[in-house]
Structures are given as structure tokens and as C-alpha cells.
Amino acid sequence: MQKIGIKRNFNVLFVIIIALIFTCTVNIYAETPAPTARPEATPTPASNVIFSIGDIKLQAQYSDNRIVDENLSICAEKKNINTLPAHIIKSVRAQEGDKDIFLYFNLSLLMNGREYPVNSQLDIYMEQTGILAEYSNLLLFKVTESGVSSVTVEEKEGKIIFSDNSLGLFLFVGIRNHDAPIETNDPSQSSPTLQEGETAGIISPGATAGANGNNARGITPGAFVFWIIISLVVGLWIGIGIGFVLWGRYKTRKKQKGPYVIGE
């Protein structure tokens, strides 16, 4: 009987232990939060805008709005106007002789820093700031080996818009605004013209070439003061010389007449 009681107690204890283990397991499982699903990364939307690098702020995109590689960029490099060949200047003056050539630049496509071919028409959006804001009546020309060809431009919402399918060298001509500050101009961007013998020269911003293509001439304030001083000095010496001549003639006449006697 004693053995039967011990065995029964052992069975009861075993059942209690199993129940406790089950209860703890259920509680631990219930308290463990279910793993949350990680949010999927939002893909970066592809762009059809080509950003510029260089001296001029602009953007470009293919006219058909195709998606472009993120490593593709457009290089806008400002060139020195004084390096324009004489036949280019002559070609521009033949079409727009009353306007200044004020911006000469090169556009090219780059892929990872290397030149990339333009295989379709590009729309170019240039910000109308800096020197572009100092001129009105803008015209754009594309520069080729044989001369220049006109490019259609549109001014809209502070941007200058035009299209091209090969890029390369361009130049802007226009009429300088009266309120534009002269001191902001880069001398290398002064409007070029042709001198005698068709050698390239420059005109100050806002000035235009004369009928014969020569630069307008004038007298500077410094030159005016210089010539005034020279005139005064020369006049003074001429006056002194005339005075000495007259005084000499007077003394000569006095000696010839002799002493003056009262009563004669």
C-alpha cells in the first residue's frame, strides 16, 4: 500500500511539472512579439533631366523625354570672345551688326567625365542670370567652321530655351540694358569687331561698330586735362616772349629820341 501511494504521488508531481512547463512555454510564446515585416526600399525615380557642370547654369533633356543615365551630364564651358576667328565675327556682323557679341560658349555631353555622342535632339534650358540678364533682344548663333547659323530661342519664366542635336560652339548677341553695371563685365567677354585688314579687336560693352567697322574714337578726361595744361604753358611762354619783344622795342625807341627836356 505504501508503494502504491508513493507511485501515485510521483505521478501527480510529474503531471504538475508537465503542466507548469506547458504553461510557461505558452506564456513565453504569447509574449514574444511577432517579427515585423521590413518595409521595402522605395526605388529612386529615374530622371530625364541632364544637369550641367561648368561656367553656365543650365539643364538639358532629350526632346522625347527618355530616361537618362545618372552618370550623364552636360558640360557648359565659357570661351574667350577675343579668340573668335575673324570670319566668324564678319559673319555675325553681316547679320546683326548693331548688336554686341557678349557670350561665347561650348556645350558637350559627358558620361563619367568622357565625351558622349549626342544621338538625339536635346532641349536646353539656360538660366537667364549673370551676363545673360544684362542684355535684351537676344539672338543665338551656332558656330561652325564655315560661319554661323541662327538658332531659334524662347525666353520663358527666367530661362532661355533652345534645341539642338549636335551641340558644340555657340554665341549670344544682344543689346546691353542701360541699367546694367559696366564693372561686372569680364574684359574677355567684350564685344569683338573687325579692324582694318580684318583683324579682330573689341568694342567696349554697349558700343557698336561704325559703318566702316572701326572702333569709335574719343578724348578721355585725362587727355583733355593734359592738353589744357600744355596749352596754358605754351601760351604763357608765348606771352612772355611777346612781352620781351615789346619791351625791347620800347627801350630802343627811347634811346633814339634822347633825353626829354622841359620846355622843348
C-alpha positions as CSV (number, residue, x, y, z in Angstrom):
1,M,0.0,0.0,0.0
2,Q,2.8,2.4,0.8
3,K,4.5,1.7,-2.6
4,I,1.2,2.4,-4.3
5,G,0.9,5.8,-2.6
6,I,4.4,6.8,-3.4
7,K,3.9,5.9,-7.1
8,R,0.6,7.9,-7.1
9,N,2.2,10.9,-5.6
10,F,5.1,10.7,-8.1
11,N,2.5,10.6,-11.0
12,V,0.7,13.6,-9.6
13,L,4.0,15.5,-9.3
14,F,5.0,14.6,-12.8
15,V,1.7,15.8,-14.2
16,I,2.1,19.1,-12.2
17,I,5.6,19.7,-13.6
18,I,4.5,19.0,-17.2
19,A,1.6,21.4,-16.7
20,L,3.9,24.1,-15.4
21,I,6.3,23.6,-18.3
22,F,3.4,23.9,-20.8
23,T,2.1,27.0,-19.1
24,C,5.5,28.8,-19.2
25,T,6.0,27.8,-22.8
26,V,2.6,29.2,-23.8
27,N,3.2,32.4,-21.9
28,I,6.7,33.0,-23.4
29,Y,5.3,32.3,-26.9
30,A,2.4,34.7,-26.3
31,E,4.7,37.5,-25.0
32,T,7.2,37.2,-27.9
33,P,6.2,39.8,-30.5
34,A,5.7,38.5,-34.0
35,P,8.6,39.6,-36.3
36,T,7.5,42.8,-38.2
37,A,7.9,42.8,-41.9
38,R,10.7,45.2,-43.1
39,P,9.4,48.0,-45.4
40,E,10.6,47.7,-48.9
41,A,13.0,50.3,-50.0
42,T,11.4,52.9,-52.2
43,P,13.3,53.0,-55.5
44,T,14.7,56.3,-56.6
45,P,12.7,57.5,-59.6
46,A,14.6,57.7,-62.8
47,S,15.2,61.2,-64.2
48,N,15.1,62.5,-67.7
49,V,17.0,65.7,-66.7
50,I,20.7,66.1,-67.6
51,F,22.4,68.5,-65.2
52,S,25.2,70.8,-66.2
53,I,28.8,71.3,-65.0
54,G,30.9,74.3,-65.8
55,D,30.6,78.1,-66.0
56,I,27.0,78.4,-67.1
57,K,23.9,77.2,-65.2
58,L,21.7,75.1,-67.4
59,Q,19.7,71.8,-67.7
60,A,19.0,69.6,-70.7
61,Q,16.8,66.7,-71.6
62,Y,16.1,64.7,-74.7
63,S,13.2,66.0,-76.6
64,D,11.5,62.6,-76.5
65,N,11.7,62.7,-72.6
66,R,13.7,59.4,-72.5
67,I,15.2,58.3,-69.2
68,V,18.9,59.2,-69.0
69,D,21.8,57.5,-67.2
70,E,22.6,59.2,-63.8
71,N,26.2,59.5,-64.9
72,L,25.4,61.6,-67.9
73,S,26.0,65.3,-67.7
74,I,26.3,68.3,-70.0
75,C,29.4,70.4,-69.8
76,A,28.9,74.2,-70.4
77,E,32.3,75.9,-70.8
78,K,32.6,79.7,-71.3
79,K,35.1,80.7,-74.0
80,N,37.1,83.9,-74.5
81,I,35.4,86.0,-77.2
82,N,38.7,87.5,-78.2
83,T,39.6,84.1,-79.7
84,L,36.8,84.2,-82.2
85,P,38.2,83.9,-85.8
86,A,37.8,87.0,-88.0
87,H,35.5,85.2,-90.5
88,I,33.1,84.3,-87.6
89,I,32.9,87.9,-86.5
90,K,32.4,89.1,-90.0
91,S,29.6,86.6,-90.5
92,V,27.8,87.8,-87.3
93,R,28.3,91.5,-88.2
94,A,26.8,90.8,-91.6
95,Q,23.6,89.6,-90.0
96,E,23.4,91.6,-86.7
97,G,25.9,94.5,-87.0
98,D,24.1,96.6,-84.4
99,K,24.3,94.1,-81.5
100,D,27.1,93.1,-79.2
101,I,28.7,89.7,-79.2
102,F,28.7,89.1,-75.4
103,L,28.8,85.3,-74.7
104,Y,30.8,82.6,-76.4
105,F,30.5,79.0,-75.0
106,N,30.8,75.3,-75.8
107,L,28.3,72.6,-74.9
108,S,29.2,68.9,-74.8
109,L,27.7,65.7,-73.3
110,L,29.9,63.7,-70.8
111,M,29.5,60.2,-69.5
112,N,31.6,59.7,-66.4
113,G,33.8,62.6,-67.5
114,R,34.3,61.4,-71.0
115,E,32.7,62.9,-74.1
116,Y,29.5,61.2,-75.1
117,P,27.8,61.3,-78.5
118,V,24.6,63.2,-78.9
119,N,22.3,60.7,-80.6
120,S,19.0,62.7,-80.4
121,Q,17.7,66.2,-80.2
122,L,18.3,67.9,-76.8
123,D,16.2,70.7,-75.3
124,I,18.5,73.2,-73.4
125,Y,17.2,75.4,-70.5
126,M,19.6,78.2,-69.6
127,E,19.1,80.3,-66.5
128,Q,18.8,84.0,-67.5
129,T,21.1,85.2,-64.8
130,G,24.5,86.9,-64.8
131,I,25.6,88.4,-68.1
132,L,22.5,86.9,-69.8
133,A,20.3,89.2,-67.7
134,E,22.3,92.3,-68.7
135,Y,21.2,92.0,-72.4
136,S,17.9,92.1,-74.3
137,N,16.9,91.3,-77.9
138,L,18.9,88.1,-77.6
139,L,19.9,86.1,-80.6
140,L,21.8,82.8,-80.6
141,F,24.2,81.5,-83.3
142,K,25.8,78.2,-83.6
143,V,29.5,78.4,-84.7
144,T,30.7,76.2,-87.5
145,E,33.9,76.1,-89.5
146,S,32.3,77.9,-92.3
147,G,30.5,80.6,-90.3
148,V,27.4,80.9,-88.1
149,S,23.8,79.7,-88.3
150,S,20.9,81.1,-86.4
151,V,19.3,79.1,-83.6
152,T,15.7,79.7,-82.5
153,V,15.4,80.7,-78.8
154,E,12.5,81.2,-76.5
155,E,12.6,83.3,-73.3
156,K,10.2,81.9,-70.7
157,E,10.0,82.1,-66.9
158,G,13.5,83.3,-66.4
159,K,15.0,80.7,-68.8
160,I,16.3,80.8,-72.3
161,I,15.2,77.6,-74.2
162,F,16.5,76.2,-77.4
163,S,17.1,72.8,-79.1
164,D,20.0,71.2,-80.9
165,N,21.0,67.7,-82.0
166,S,24.8,68.0,-82.1
167,L,25.9,70.7,-79.5
168,G,29.3,72.4,-80.0
169,L,30.2,76.1,-80.0
170,F,27.5,78.9,-79.6
171,L,27.5,82.6,-79.2
172,F,24.9,85.1,-78.0
173,V,24.4,88.6,-79.4
174,G,22.1,91.3,-77.9
175,I,21.7,94.9,-76.9
176,R,23.0,95.9,-73.5
177,N,20.5,97.2,-70.9
178,H,21.0,100.8,-69.9
179,D,20.9,99.9,-66.2
180,A,23.4,97.0,-66.4
181,P,26.6,97.7,-64.3
182,I,29.6,98.1,-66.5
183,E,32.1,96.9,-63.9
184,T,30.6,93.4,-63.7
185,N,31.8,92.6,-67.3
186,D,34.7,90.3,-67.9
187,P,37.1,92.0,-70.3
188,S,37.5,88.7,-72.1
189,Q,33.8,88.9,-72.9
190,S,33.9,92.4,-74.5
191,S,32.2,92.5,-77.9
192,P,34.7,91.9,-80.7
193,T,34.6,93.7,-84.1
194,L,36.9,93.9,-87.1
195,Q,39.7,96.4,-87.6
196,E,41.2,97.4,-90.9
197,G,42.6,94.3,-92.7
198,E,40.0,92.1,-90.9
199,T,42.0,91.7,-87.7
200,A,39.9,91.0,-84.6
201,G,39.5,93.7,-82.0
202,I,37.0,94.5,-79.3
203,I,34.4,97.2,-78.6
204,S,33.5,98.2,-75.1
205,P,30.2,96.8,-73.9
206,G,27.2,98.7,-75.2
207,A,29.2,100.3,-78.1
208,T,28.6,99.3,-81.6
209,A,30.8,99.3,-84.7
210,G,30.7,102.2,-87.1
211,A,29.9,101.9,-90.7
212,N,33.4,101.0,-91.7
213,G,33.8,98.6,-88.8
214,N,36.4,100.6,-86.9
215,N,36.2,101.4,-83.2
216,A,34.6,104.8,-82.2
217,R,37.3,107.2,-81.1
218,G,37.0,109.9,-78.4
219,I,39.0,112.0,-76.0
220,T,39.4,110.7,-72.4
221,P,39.2,113.1,-69.4
222,G,42.9,112.6,-68.7
223,A,43.9,113.5,-72.2
224,F,41.7,116.6,-72.1
225,V,43.4,117.9,-68.8
226,F,46.8,117.1,-70.3
227,W,46.2,119.2,-73.4
228,I,44.7,122.1,-71.3
229,I,47.9,122.2,-69.2
230,I,50.1,122.1,-72.3
231,S,48.1,124.9,-73.9
232,L,48.5,127.1,-70.8
233,V,52.2,126.5,-70.6
234,V,52.8,127.2,-74.3
235,G,50.5,130.3,-74.1
236,L,52.5,131.6,-71.0
237,W,55.8,131.3,-72.8
238,I,54.4,132.9,-76.0
239,G,53.1,135.8,-73.8
240,I,56.5,136.2,-72.1
241,G,58.2,136.3,-75.5
242,I,55.9,138.9,-76.9
243,G,56.4,141.0,-73.8
244,F,60.2,140.9,-74.1
245,V,59.9,141.9,-77.8
246,L,57.7,144.9,-77.0
247,W,59.8,146.0,-74.1
248,G,62.9,145.8,-76.3
249,R,61.3,147.9,-78.9
250,Y,60.2,150.5,-76.3
251,K,63.8,150.8,-74.9
252,T,65.2,151.2,-78.4
253,R,62.9,154.0,-79.3
254,K,63.6,155.8,-76.0
255,K,67.4,155.7,-76.7
256,Q,66.9,157.1,-80.2
257,K,64.8,160.1,-79.0
258,G,67.4,161.0,-76.3
259,P,66.6,162.7,-73.0
260,Y,63.4,164.6,-72.7
261,V,64.0,168.5,-71.9
262,I,61.3,170.6,-70.3
263,G,60.2,173.5,-72.4
264,E,61.1,172.0,-75.7
